[in-house]
Amino acid sequence: TRGLGLNKFKVFVDAYNGLAEENENNNKTTGTVDVFIQGGDLVPVYPYKYAVVPSTPTITLKASTSDPFALSRNYKLQLDTTDAFTSPLQQTVIQSSGGVVEWTVNLPFADSTVYFWRVSKDSTGPNDTYVWRESSFQTITNKHGWGQSHFFQFKNDGYQFVKYKKPQRQFAFENDRISLFCRTGIIYNIDPANIIYSLNGSIKHTWNCAWNGWSVVVFDSISTKPWQSNMGANLPGFGPSNNCNCVTQAQPLYSYDFGSTNYCGAAKLWKLDLENFLNSIPVNSYVLAYSAQKHEIPTYPPSLISAFEGIGGNIKTVSDSTPVIIFGRKGMTAGQANQVVAINTFTPVELNDTLKTRWNDGYVASEIIGPGYKWNSLHWRVRSLDATAGDSTKIKVVGIRKTGQIDTLVTFTEDSLNVLDLYNYADANLHPYLQLIAYKKDNIHRTSPQLKHWYVLYDEAPECAINPKKGFVAIKDSMQEGDNFSIVLPVENIGSLPFNDSLVFTYWIEDANRVNHYYPQKLKAKPFNPGALIFDTIVVNSY
């Protein structure tokens, strides 16, 4: 979608035809559904999100309406030193039409304090709710830039295998519990579609590619993700472990199926292939094994029995054709696994258990930083939760071009906590935006290093906004075909820096077919100082 303005939606129901229906041709809209989204929200714009600003006793906070021509209404603004805003330091209600809303506040606390502020349309009735937009900034003597140092400022960063635990104010490696369910039985006593295993309720495998044997699932010891078995090119067919893959890669298969009868062809050595596969599984990997039809356990050689014992199974006394499920870990001894055996051949059997991830590394990715005119320095700190060494952290600096292209610029280890010449690694002319990524690791204690703060000090770019209430004029409110339509559009410098280069204005009109017609770009001469206004006249011909 395009957000505010006219949006065109195509709606699909059961897009992958997962449900059987009498008619599969009426599951999508004809053409598009047009929805016009009219913006009425207020958005914090200055200081920038996570800005570092010089210490000052007062500051003027500025927010802009998403619709610059919004009708006059009340907006509520709050300031605090926490994002809970349970007892705001200051708050106010301001009535304003579309454009820029300004609020001057006192900053009563010491240098390096982080302030949170938020804005919303005012609630005017019992069924009307606040829709808050939040920002934050920090005051540091004689510094300009970007930073996150209060733990609550990290909440919207990107996380991979690291959890942001707000109540504890800690980062932790992500160790989730995943529910495992498995059901098997003998055909005619159970619908083949009900022979499954699932993770958190999501079915990963149905029926078996081979029967009169076993389905074996291997879960990664760290991520608990099941191994995908059908990764070869000649599928359906036998895989590298001589397991039968009965579907193509377009349908991932998360099970290794071995048996005397299968969809792939003759498998006379399937017991040896199963034994070799079980023995090849890495230590500590979770393993699920469940029988498929007549497993023929009484005919197994001692070496295959021993291979099952290596995942915690104890199958010596299980009679042929009795359904059985084993869930263990490679490296267990016989009997340690969770093993369920049906009471007889005719009864299906089920198993419920859990897997737990064991992450020892992950990363935190900052929100986008900039735009900047010059990248000056990088400063960051981490601490360990452990009394003995084991943690490691490194910071990768990613540059973002105006085109959106992302380039990795440099990676710093913990012997470079203060990089005073960031401009030697990041050229703001080429990469006006940056992103920081903290890679964390602890192979010993498996506790995440704690990122205390990271700062990028830089020469920021100036900021302007359309502010109609400072002098918008429509020259004609009615016109004939062929007349020129003129408007005067006020643009205000809402930042703290002048535009030292010429400011470029670009306009376009979108016709009924959503084709953009561009007007020539206009260059406004420098300087354009903070608080100054430019009144730009736009003339549109109605032909």
Rosetta blueprint (number, residue, H / E / L):
1 T L
2 R L
3 G L
4 L L
5 G E
6 L E
7 N E
8 K E
9 F E
10 K L
11 V L
12 F E
13 V L
14 D L
15 A L
16 Y L
17 N L
18 G L
19 L L
20 A L
21 E L
22 E L
23 N L
24 E L
25 N L
26 N L
27 N L
28 K E
29 T L
30 T L
31 G L
32 T L
33 V E
34 D E
35 V E
36 F E
37 I E
38 Q L
39 G L
40 G L
41 D L
42 L E
43 V E
44 P E
45 V E
46 Y E
47 P L
48 Y L
49 K L
50 Y L
51 A E
52 V E
53 V E
54 P L
55 S L
56 T L
57 P L
58 T E
59 I E
60 T E
61 L E
62 K E
63 A E
64 S E
65 T E
66 S L
67 D L
68 P L
69 F L
70 A L
71 L L
72 S L
73 R E
74 N E
75 Y E
76 K E
77 L E
78 Q E
79 L E
80 D E
81 T L
82 T L
83 D L
84 A L
85 F L
86 T L
87 S L
88 P L
89 L L
90 Q E
91 Q E
92 T E
93 V E
94 I E
95 Q E
96 S E
97 S L
98 G L
99 G L
100 V E
101 V E
102 E E
103 W E
104 T E
105 V E
106 N E
107 L L
108 P L
109 F L
110 A L
111 D L
112 S L
113 T L
114 V E
115 Y E
116 F E
117 W E
118 R E
119 V E
120 S E
121 K E
122 D L
123 S L
124 T L
125 G L
126 P L
127 N L
128 D L
129 T L
130 Y L
131 V L
132 W L
133 R E
134 E E
135 S E
136 S E
137 F E
138 Q E
139 T E
140 I L
141 T L
142 N L
143 K L
144 H L
145 G E
146 W E
147 G E
148 Q E
149 S L
150 H L
151 F H
152 F H
153 Q H
154 F H
155 K L
156 N L
157 D L
158 G E
159 Y E
160 Q E
161 F L
162 V E
163 K E
164 Y E
165 K E
166 K L
167 P L
168 Q L
169 R L
170 Q E
171 F E
172 A E
173 F E
174 E L
175 N L
176 D L
177 R E
178 I E
179 S E
180 L E
181 F E
182 C E
183 R E
184 T E
185 G L
186 I L
187 I E
188 Y L
189 N L
190 I E
191 D L
192 P H
193 A H
194 N H
195 I L
196 I E
197 Y E
198 S E
199 L E
200 N L
201 G L
202 S E
203 I E
204 K E
205 H E
206 T E
207 W L
208 N L
209 C L
210 A E
211 W E
212 N E
213 G E
214 W E
215 S E
216 V E
217 V E
218 V E
219 F E
220 D L
221 S L
222 I L
223 S L
224 T L
225 K L
226 P E
227 W L
228 Q L
229 S L
230 N L
231 M L
232 G L
233 A L
234 N L
235 L L
236 P L
237 G E
238 F E
239 G L
240 P L
241 S L
242 N L
243 N L
244 C E
245 N E
246 C L
247 V L
248 T L
249 Q L
250 A L
251 Q L
252 P L
253 L L
254 Y L
255 S L
256 Y E
257 D E
258 F E
259 G E
260 S E
261 T E
262 N E
263 Y L
264 C L
265 G L
266 A L
267 A L
268 K L
269 L L
270 W H
271 K H
272 L H
273 D H
274 L H
275 E H
276 N H
277 F H
278 L H
279 N H
280 S H
281 I L
282 P L
283 V L
284 N L
285 S L
286 Y E
287 V E
288 L E
289 A E
290 Y E
291 S E
292 A E
293 Q L
294 K L
295 H L
296 E L
297 I H
298 P H
299 T H
300 Y L
301 P L
302 P H
303 S H
304 L H
305 I H
306 S H
307 A H
308 F H
309 E H
310 G L
311 I L
312 G L
313 G L
314 N L
315 I L
316 K L
317 T L
318 V L
319 S L
320 D L
321 S L
322 T L
323 P L
324 V E
325 I E
326 I E
327 F E
328 G E
329 R E
330 K L
331 G L
332 M L
333 T L
334 A L
335 G L
336 Q L
337 A L
338 N E
339 Q E
340 V E
341 V E
342 A L
343 I L
344 N L
345 T L
346 F L
347 T L
348 P L
349 V E
350 E E
351 L E
352 N E
353 D E
354 T E
355 L E
356 K E
357 T L
358 R L
359 W L
360 N L
361 D E
362 G E
363 Y E
364 V E
365 A E
366 S L
367 E L
368 I L
369 I E
370 G L
371 P L
372 G E
373 Y E
374 K E
375 W E
376 N E
377 S E
378 L E
379 H E
380 W E
381 R E
382 V E
383 R E
384 S L
385 L L
386 D L
387 A L
388 T L
389 A L
390 G L
391 D E
392 S E
393 T E
394 K E
395 I E
396 K E
397 V E
398 V E
399 G E
400 I E
401 R L
402 K L
403 T L
404 G L
405 Q L
406 I E
407 D E
408 T E
409 L E
410 V E
411 T E
412 F E
413 T L
414 E L
415 D L
416 S L
417 L L
418 N E
419 V E
420 L L
421 D L
422 L H
423 Y H
424 N H
425 Y L
426 A L
427 D L
428 A L
429 N L
430 L L
431 H L
432 P L
433 Y E
434 L E
435 Q E
436 L E
437 I E
438 A E
439 Y E
440 K E
441 K E
442 D E
443 N L
444 I L
445 H L
446 R L
447 T L
448 S L
449 P L
450 Q E
451 L E
452 K E
453 H E
454 W E
455 Y E
456 V E
457 L E
458 Y E
459 D E
460 E E
461 A L
462 P L
463 E L
464 C E
465 A E
466 I E
467 N L
468 P H
469 K H
470 K H
471 G L
472 F L
473 V E
474 A E
475 I L
476 K L
477 D L
478 S L
479 M L
480 Q L
481 E L
482 G L
483 D L
484 N E
485 F E
486 S E
487 I E
488 V E
489 L E
490 P E
491 V E
492 E E
493 N E
494 I L
495 G L
496 S L
497 L L
498 P L
499 F E
500 N L
501 D L
502 S L
503 L E
504 V E
505 F E
506 T L
507 Y L
508 W E
509 I E
510 E E
511 D L
512 A L
513 N L
514 R L
515 V L
516 N E
517 H E
518 Y E
519 Y L
520 P L
521 Q L
522 K E
523 L E
524 K E
525 A L
526 K L
527 P L
528 F E
529 N L
530 P L
531 G L
532 A L
533 L E
534 I E
535 F E
536 D E
537 T E
538 I E
539 V E
540 V E
541 N E
542 S L
543 Y L
